[in-house]
Amino acid sequence: MQLVSFLNELFKEDGFILIDANSKKYIIGNPKKKEPIKLILLDKKLHYKLLLYPDLYFGEAYTDGTLEIKNGSLTDFLEMTMKNIGINEINIFGKILKKIRGTYRYLTSFNIEEKSRDNVAHHYDISENLYDLFLDSKRQYSCAYFKSENESLESAQNNKIDHLIKKLNFKSNQKILDIGSGWGSLAIEIAKKTKCEVIGITLSENQYKYSLNKAKENNLENQVQFKLADYRNLTEKFDRIVSVGMFEHVGRKFYKTFFRQVNNLLNDDGLALIHTIGSVVGPRDPQPWITKYIFPGGYTPSISELAVPIEKSGLIISDLEVLRKHYSLTLRNWKERCISNKSKILEMFDEKFFRMWEFYLTSCELAFKWGDQVVFQFQLAKDQTTVPITRDYIY
C-alpha cells in the first residue's frame, strides 16, 4: 500500500502500528514502546486520502471518528509525528501548491469588511460558556507569557498584560486604541493600571456585549469605551495602539492597508504594538484543516511578508521580540482544561465537536512546540526617539 511506503519515509525516529480498513497490520518506522501506538483506519477512503492530503484529511478523520488512536493519546501521536516532520512539507498536494501558492494565499485571505465579520462570528460567537471552560478568568484568548514552564495559566496571562504595558511605555492621560479587543480584558487592565482613556474595537457581537458589561462591573464606563467597528473605518488620533491576536485575521491582501491605517491613527510621537502569530519560515499556504473548520480567512505571516508593508506605511520597527514556546504552553493549558471539562462541553455540543476542538488545540500546541509557528511582537513608531535607547524600561 502506497500509504505505508509514504509513512515509512516520514517516520525515521520512533513509529507506530497502522491497522488499515481491511484490518491488515503494518509496522511504521521503528516503534520504541513495548506497546506501540496504534493508528486504526475505519474507512477505506483514508488509504489514499491520507496519502494525498494528510494536512486536511487526518483532522477530518479524527473528528468524524473514522480514525482511532489506541495505546496513546492524540497528543502522543501528533507529537511523535511533529518530531519527525518538523517544519517540512509532508504531502504531495502541499508540494504541488508551492508552485501556485501566491495565488492560493491571495484568494484565501481576501478579507473585506463583510467577510471579516463573518469569519469572526464563525469562531468567536459560537458559545459564551465554552470559552469559560478553558480560558483564564479574564478570558484572554491569546498567547500567555510564561516565566517558567510550570507557571499557572492565570499568572502567565497576567504576565502578558504587564509585558505589553511596559512595551507601550505609557504616559499619563494618553488616548489608547485596542484593535481586536476581544472580551475586553486588556483594555480594562490598561485603564486600571495607567489611568489612560481606552477605546477597544471588535467585530464580534458577543465580545462587544460582554466587554460593555465588564467595563460597567469595573466602574470604568467613563474611561473605557468598546465599539463594534472595523479598524479601516476609524478616523480618531491615538497616542498608543495595541493589537493582540487580531492581525492573523487581517488577510494578506490587507497588510498594507492595516499598517497605513495604524500610521494614520497614530500621533507623531505615538507608539504601536502588534502581537501576532507568525512563521519562522518563508511564506506558505494556510493550514487547510484550521482554515476550513476553525479560522476561515486566517493566515500566519512570515517576517518577510510584514517588513515591506511596515516600511511602506512610514512606520519604524523600534523593537521586535519573538516568543517561541509560550503559545505551546498556553495551548497545552487550554487543551487540558477542555479535556477535564469534556462532560460539560458535551452538554453544549456533540462528541464530533469535542473531537474537533481537541484536535484544534492539540495540533496548534504541537505546531508551536515542534513546527514553524511563533509569536511576533512588533513595536512600531513614527520617530526613532519615541522610546528609550535601551530595553531597560521593559525589564
PEUR-V47350 format. One record per residue. N is the residue number from 0. SS is DSSP state (helix for helix, strand for strand, loop for the rest). PSI is psi in degrees with one decimal (none if undefined). Layout:
n=N ss=SS psi=PSI
n=N ss=SS psi=PSI
//
This chain:
n=0 ss=loop psi=131.9
n=1 ss=helix psi=-34.2
n=2 ss=helix psi=-39.3
n=3 ss=helix psi=-44.2
n=4 ss=helix psi=-42.2
n=5 ss=helix psi=-45.8
n=6 ss=helix psi=-37.0
n=7 ss=helix psi=-28.2
n=8 ss=helix psi=-30.7
n=9 ss=helix psi=-43.2
n=10 ss=loop psi=96.0
n=11 ss=loop psi=-26.4
n=12 ss=loop psi=132.2
n=13 ss=loop psi=-171.3
n=14 ss=strand psi=-170.7
n=15 ss=strand psi=175.9
n=16 ss=strand psi=124.9
n=17 ss=strand psi=127.5
n=18 ss=strand psi=113.5
n=19 ss=loop psi=-179.2
n=20 ss=loop psi=-8.9
n=21 ss=loop psi=10.2
n=22 ss=loop psi=19.6
n=23 ss=loop psi=136.9
n=24 ss=strand psi=138.0
n=25 ss=strand psi=143.4
n=26 ss=strand psi=121.4
n=27 ss=strand psi=125.9
n=28 ss=strand psi=-144.1
n=29 ss=loop psi=84.2
n=30 ss=loop psi=134.6
n=31 ss=loop psi=-27.7
n=32 ss=loop psi=148.9
n=33 ss=loop psi=-38.6
n=34 ss=loop psi=86.7
n=35 ss=loop psi=156.3
n=36 ss=loop psi=139.9
n=37 ss=strand psi=128.6
n=38 ss=strand psi=114.3
n=39 ss=strand psi=121.0
n=40 ss=strand psi=128.2
n=41 ss=loop psi=4.9
n=42 ss=loop psi=123.8
n=43 ss=loop psi=-25.9
n=44 ss=loop psi=-24.6
n=45 ss=helix psi=-19.8
n=46 ss=helix psi=-36.3
n=47 ss=helix psi=-26.8
n=48 ss=helix psi=-39.6
n=49 ss=helix psi=-23.2
n=50 ss=helix psi=-42.0
n=51 ss=helix psi=-46.4
n=52 ss=helix psi=66.1
n=53 ss=helix psi=-28.0
n=54 ss=helix psi=-30.9
n=55 ss=helix psi=-49.2
n=56 ss=helix psi=-24.7
n=57 ss=helix psi=-47.3
n=58 ss=helix psi=-39.6
n=59 ss=helix psi=-42.4
n=60 ss=helix psi=-39.6
n=61 ss=helix psi=-42.8
n=62 ss=helix psi=-43.1
n=63 ss=helix psi=-15.9
n=64 ss=loop psi=12.7
n=65 ss=loop psi=5.7
n=66 ss=strand psi=130.0
n=67 ss=strand psi=149.9
n=68 ss=strand psi=124.2
n=69 ss=strand psi=159.5
n=70 ss=loop psi=28.9
n=71 ss=loop psi=172.0
n=72 ss=loop psi=173.4
n=73 ss=helix psi=-41.6
n=74 ss=helix psi=-43.7
n=75 ss=helix psi=-46.2
n=76 ss=helix psi=-46.6
n=77 ss=helix psi=-33.7
n=78 ss=helix psi=-44.1
n=79 ss=helix psi=-40.7
n=80 ss=helix psi=-46.9
n=81 ss=helix psi=-32.8
n=82 ss=helix psi=-34.1
n=83 ss=helix psi=-34.2
n=84 ss=helix psi=-45.4
n=85 ss=loop psi=-127.4
n=86 ss=loop psi=19.3
n=87 ss=loop psi=157.4
n=88 ss=loop psi=141.5
n=89 ss=loop psi=-2.0
n=90 ss=loop psi=159.3
n=91 ss=helix psi=-46.5
n=92 ss=helix psi=-40.1
n=93 ss=helix psi=-38.3
n=94 ss=helix psi=-37.2
n=95 ss=helix psi=-40.8
n=96 ss=helix psi=-23.0
n=97 ss=helix psi=-34.2
n=98 ss=helix psi=-21.0
n=99 ss=helix psi=16.9
n=100 ss=helix psi=-32.5
n=101 ss=helix psi=-47.2
n=102 ss=helix psi=-42.9
n=103 ss=helix psi=-45.6
n=104 ss=helix psi=-39.5
n=105 ss=helix psi=-46.9
n=106 ss=helix psi=-29.8
n=107 ss=helix psi=1.8
n=108 ss=loop psi=34.3
n=109 ss=loop psi=75.0
n=110 ss=loop psi=77.5
n=111 ss=loop psi=170.8
n=112 ss=helix psi=-46.4
n=113 ss=helix psi=-42.5
n=114 ss=helix psi=-37.7
n=115 ss=helix psi=-43.2
n=116 ss=helix psi=-43.2
n=117 ss=helix psi=-41.2
n=118 ss=helix psi=-41.5
n=119 ss=helix psi=-46.1
n=120 ss=helix psi=-35.6
n=121 ss=helix psi=-37.3
n=122 ss=helix psi=-45.1
n=123 ss=helix psi=-15.5
n=124 ss=loop psi=22.4
n=125 ss=loop psi=-40.7
n=126 ss=loop psi=127.5
n=127 ss=helix psi=-42.1
n=128 ss=helix psi=-30.9
n=129 ss=helix psi=-46.9
n=130 ss=helix psi=-29.0
n=131 ss=helix psi=-20.0
n=132 ss=loop psi=-15.4
n=133 ss=loop psi=-15.3
n=134 ss=loop psi=171.6
n=135 ss=loop psi=178.1
n=136 ss=loop psi=-21.4
n=137 ss=loop psi=3.8
n=138 ss=loop psi=53.0
n=139 ss=loop psi=111.9
n=140 ss=loop psi=57.6
n=141 ss=loop psi=171.6
n=142 ss=loop psi=128.5
n=143 ss=loop psi=175.9
n=144 ss=loop psi=101.3
n=145 ss=loop psi=125.4
n=146 ss=loop psi=-16.3
n=147 ss=loop psi=156.1
n=148 ss=loop psi=-23.5
n=149 ss=loop psi=1.8
n=150 ss=loop psi=147.1
n=151 ss=loop psi=156.8
n=152 ss=helix psi=-42.7
n=153 ss=helix psi=-48.2
n=154 ss=helix psi=-43.1
n=155 ss=helix psi=-36.1
n=156 ss=helix psi=-37.0
n=157 ss=helix psi=-37.2
n=158 ss=helix psi=-41.9
n=159 ss=helix psi=-46.4
n=160 ss=helix psi=-45.5
n=161 ss=helix psi=-40.3
n=162 ss=helix psi=-43.3
n=163 ss=helix psi=-43.1
n=164 ss=helix psi=-42.0
n=165 ss=helix psi=-41.3
n=166 ss=helix psi=-30.2
n=167 ss=helix psi=-12.2
n=168 ss=loop psi=55.5
n=169 ss=loop psi=151.5
n=170 ss=loop psi=158.5
n=171 ss=loop psi=146.2
n=172 ss=loop psi=25.8
n=173 ss=loop psi=161.9
n=174 ss=strand psi=125.2
n=175 ss=strand psi=141.1
n=176 ss=strand psi=130.2
n=177 ss=strand psi=108.1
n=178 ss=strand psi=118.5
n=179 ss=loop psi=59.6
n=180 ss=loop psi=-3.2
n=181 ss=loop psi=-132.9
n=182 ss=loop psi=13.2
n=183 ss=loop psi=-1.3
n=184 ss=helix psi=-42.2
n=185 ss=helix psi=-46.3
n=186 ss=helix psi=-42.3
n=187 ss=helix psi=-42.1
n=188 ss=helix psi=-37.8
n=189 ss=helix psi=-44.2
n=190 ss=helix psi=-43.1
n=191 ss=helix psi=-43.5
n=192 ss=helix psi=-17.0
n=193 ss=helix psi=-14.7
n=194 ss=loop psi=20.8
n=195 ss=loop psi=164.5
n=196 ss=strand psi=130.4
n=197 ss=strand psi=135.7
n=198 ss=strand psi=124.1
n=199 ss=strand psi=135.8
n=200 ss=strand psi=143.5
n=201 ss=strand psi=161.2
n=202 ss=loop psi=-0.9
n=203 ss=loop psi=123.0
n=204 ss=helix psi=-44.6
n=205 ss=helix psi=-45.0
n=206 ss=helix psi=-38.4
n=207 ss=helix psi=-48.8
n=208 ss=helix psi=-42.3
n=209 ss=helix psi=-43.2
n=210 ss=helix psi=-41.7
n=211 ss=helix psi=-43.4
n=212 ss=helix psi=-39.0
n=213 ss=helix psi=-40.3
n=214 ss=helix psi=-39.7
n=215 ss=helix psi=-43.0
n=216 ss=helix psi=-33.3
n=217 ss=loop psi=7.7
n=218 ss=loop psi=42.9
n=219 ss=loop psi=18.0
n=220 ss=loop psi=-29.8
n=221 ss=loop psi=-8.3
n=222 ss=loop psi=-28.0
n=223 ss=strand psi=127.5
n=224 ss=strand psi=144.3
n=225 ss=strand psi=138.4
n=226 ss=strand psi=144.5
n=227 ss=strand psi=93.8
n=228 ss=loop psi=154.6
n=229 ss=loop psi=137.3
n=230 ss=helix psi=-27.0
n=231 ss=helix psi=-17.1
n=232 ss=helix psi=3.8
n=233 ss=loop psi=148.8
n=234 ss=loop psi=-9.8
n=235 ss=loop psi=162.4
n=236 ss=loop psi=146.1
n=237 ss=strand psi=153.5
n=238 ss=strand psi=-31.4
n=239 ss=strand psi=141.2
n=240 ss=strand psi=131.3
n=241 ss=strand psi=142.9
n=242 ss=strand psi=117.7
n=243 ss=strand psi=116.3
n=244 ss=loop psi=17.6
n=245 ss=loop psi=-32.2
n=246 ss=helix psi=-26.9
n=247 ss=helix psi=-20.0
n=248 ss=helix psi=2.7
n=249 ss=loop psi=-40.4
n=250 ss=loop psi=132.3
n=251 ss=helix psi=-36.2
n=252 ss=helix psi=-22.5
n=253 ss=helix psi=14.3
n=254 ss=helix psi=-45.6
n=255 ss=helix psi=-42.9
n=256 ss=helix psi=-44.1
n=257 ss=helix psi=-52.4
n=258 ss=helix psi=-32.9
n=259 ss=helix psi=-38.0
n=260 ss=helix psi=-39.3
n=261 ss=helix psi=-44.1
n=262 ss=helix psi=-42.3
n=263 ss=helix psi=-35.6
n=264 ss=helix psi=-16.9
n=265 ss=strand psi=138.1
n=266 ss=strand psi=162.7
n=267 ss=strand psi=-31.8
n=268 ss=strand psi=22.6
n=269 ss=strand psi=170.3
n=270 ss=strand psi=138.0
n=271 ss=strand psi=150.3
n=272 ss=strand psi=117.7
n=273 ss=strand psi=115.9
n=274 ss=strand psi=112.8
n=275 ss=strand psi=148.8
n=276 ss=strand psi=144.3
n=277 ss=strand psi=-179.0
n=278 ss=strand psi=141.0
n=279 ss=loop psi=-3.0
n=280 ss=loop psi=-180.0
n=281 ss=loop psi=176.6
n=282 ss=loop psi=135.5
n=283 ss=loop psi=167.8
n=284 ss=loop psi=150.2
n=285 ss=loop psi=148.6
n=286 ss=loop psi=121.4
n=287 ss=helix psi=-38.7
n=288 ss=helix psi=-43.4
n=289 ss=helix psi=-42.2
n=290 ss=helix psi=-41.2
n=291 ss=helix psi=-38.8
n=292 ss=helix psi=-23.6
n=293 ss=loop psi=-59.0
n=294 ss=loop psi=77.5
n=295 ss=loop psi=134.6
n=296 ss=loop psi=-1.6
n=297 ss=loop psi=152.0
n=298 ss=loop psi=134.9
n=299 ss=loop psi=113.0
n=300 ss=strand psi=159.2
n=301 ss=strand psi=164.5
n=302 ss=helix psi=-36.2
n=303 ss=helix psi=-29.1
n=304 ss=helix psi=-17.4
n=305 ss=helix psi=-29.3
n=306 ss=helix psi=-45.9
n=307 ss=helix psi=-50.7
n=308 ss=helix psi=-32.1
n=309 ss=helix psi=-47.9
n=310 ss=helix psi=-43.3
n=311 ss=helix psi=-19.7
n=312 ss=helix psi=-17.4
n=313 ss=loop psi=-0.6
n=314 ss=loop psi=158.1
n=315 ss=strand psi=135.2
n=316 ss=strand psi=103.8
n=317 ss=strand psi=-16.8
n=318 ss=strand psi=144.6
n=319 ss=strand psi=125.4
n=320 ss=strand psi=139.9
n=321 ss=strand psi=115.3
n=322 ss=strand psi=113.8
n=323 ss=loop psi=-59.6
n=324 ss=loop psi=-2.1
n=325 ss=helix psi=-39.3
n=326 ss=helix psi=-30.2
n=327 ss=helix psi=-43.6
n=328 ss=helix psi=-38.7
n=329 ss=helix psi=-48.9
n=330 ss=helix psi=-35.2
n=331 ss=helix psi=-42.8
n=332 ss=helix psi=-44.6
n=333 ss=helix psi=-43.9
n=334 ss=helix psi=-46.8
n=335 ss=helix psi=-36.8
n=336 ss=helix psi=-39.0
n=337 ss=helix psi=-45.3
n=338 ss=helix psi=-41.6
n=339 ss=helix psi=-21.3
n=340 ss=loop psi=23.9
n=341 ss=helix psi=-44.3
n=342 ss=helix psi=-37.3
n=343 ss=helix psi=-37.5
n=344 ss=helix psi=-38.2
n=345 ss=helix psi=-17.4
n=346 ss=helix psi=-24.2
n=347 ss=helix psi=-34.8
n=348 ss=loop psi=178.9
n=349 ss=loop psi=178.4
n=350 ss=helix psi=-37.0
n=351 ss=helix psi=-42.0
n=352 ss=helix psi=-43.7
n=353 ss=helix psi=-43.7
n=354 ss=helix psi=-35.9
n=355 ss=helix psi=-46.3
n=356 ss=helix psi=-39.5
n=357 ss=helix psi=-43.6
n=358 ss=helix psi=-39.4
n=359 ss=helix psi=-53.7
n=360 ss=helix psi=-40.2
n=361 ss=helix psi=-47.0
n=362 ss=helix psi=-37.9
n=363 ss=helix psi=-40.4
n=364 ss=helix psi=-46.2
n=365 ss=helix psi=-23.3
n=366 ss=helix psi=-34.5
n=367 ss=helix psi=-26.1
n=368 ss=helix psi=-42.5
n=369 ss=helix psi=-15.2
n=370 ss=loop psi=-148.6
n=371 ss=loop psi=1.6
n=372 ss=strand psi=136.1
n=373 ss=strand psi=-176.7
n=374 ss=strand psi=130.6
n=375 ss=strand psi=137.7
n=376 ss=strand psi=104.0
n=377 ss=strand psi=121.6
n=378 ss=strand psi=124.7
n=379 ss=strand psi=141.1
n=380 ss=strand psi=169.1
n=381 ss=loop psi=-20.4
n=382 ss=loop psi=137.8
n=383 ss=loop psi=-15.9
n=384 ss=loop psi=3.3
n=385 ss=loop psi=-36.3
n=386 ss=loop psi=159.0
n=387 ss=loop psi=161.3
n=388 ss=loop psi=-10.8
n=389 ss=loop psi=172.3
n=390 ss=loop psi=17.4
n=391 ss=loop psi=-30.7
n=392 ss=loop psi=-17.6
n=393 ss=loop psi=-39.7
n=394 ss=loop psi=none
//
